């Protein structure tokens, strides 16, 4: 598995009723995805090799995803992304723009934590204490992981 390629084994199945709101639902998730990554890819190992076992709270992940999707529906958020039919790690910057990809998901643990620290809306929904605890605990965990040998990081 290429650690620089996009993809993960972690996923959630959701459905939306009424179906005509599904684009707003998805647009809400995508709008807040960089901050949500602080819960879904919550340690350095998450960015080293996709699909490895990662410790995270499924409750916080689902809370963030559901809150963001509902907000997308309430705000009539537009889904501007087009279908990417090729490997999503390969398009050029011009190709990404033509697909409506104006920003990429965080590429590192620190980017994800910073996104959560800076996302006022998600912080207001989840609460500053939850978000501050998440970032503080995960930053301390990151320091511990950095001291481990690579083989010990994934066990």
Order of alpha helices (4+ residues) and beta strands (2+ residues): alpha-alpha-alpha-alpha-alpha-alpha-alpha-alpha
